[in-house]
Amino acid sequence: MNALKYKVTVKNGRLDLPCLNLPEGTVVEAILLIEENVKIDETEYLLSTEANRQYLTETIEELKNPENYIYVDPEML
């Protein structure tokens, strides 16, 4: 595996990488290292994928039904 390293700035929510002239369909693995001074919104991150959105939506719906709750008596712990 070959590695290339670029330091780029996000503009309009996109990364602009130099043209690498890679053939279409080339599989690449991208690892993003974010500088510490950047704060990521946790809610935005959790909703960033369809699988997460679906899971969270289903879980919220389950919470609307009290029969799904597990009650614990603290004195029994």
N, C-alpha and C positions, 0 to 999 in steps of 0.2 A: 504494500500500500504506500502511495506517495502522499506527502503532506504539504500543504501550502498554508501560509499564515498571512492574514491581512488585518490591519486595524482600520475599521470603517465606522462611519457615523450613521445612525438611523435617520432617514429623512422621509417624512410622510408615511411612517410605519413600515418602511422597506429598507433592506440592505442593498446598497449598490456596490457590487463587487466588480473588479476589473474583468474584462472579457478574457476567458481562459481558453477559448477555442476548443472546448470539449465537444465531442460528438454528441448529438441528441440521443437521449436515452442512457447516457453515462450515469452510473449510480455513484453518488457522493454521500459522505457522512459529515454532517455539520455539527460542530460543538461551539456554542456561544458562551463566551466568558464575559460577563457584564461587570463593568467597573462598579466599585462599592458605592459610589455616590448616587447611583441610580436606584430609585425606589420603585419596586414593582407592586402594583395594586393586586392584592391577594384575590379579590373577587374576580377581577378581570382574568387572572391566571386560571382560577378554578373553572371559569366558564369558557376557556379558550378552545376546548375541544368538544365535539358533538357527544362523545361518550360521557364526559364529565357533566355536560349540561343535562343529558338524559338521566343520568344517575341522580343528580341533585334534584331534578324536577320530580322524579318518582319518590325520592325520600321525603321531600316536602309534602307530597300528597299523602304518604303513609302517616306522617305526623298529624294530619288532620283528623285521624281516627284514633280516639283514646284507647280503643281496644288493643292497639299495637304497643301501648306503653308498658313498661316493666316497672312496677312500683317496688321500692325497697324501703323497709323500715330501718332507719339509721341505728336504732337501738339494738337491732338484731345483728349488726355487723361486729 
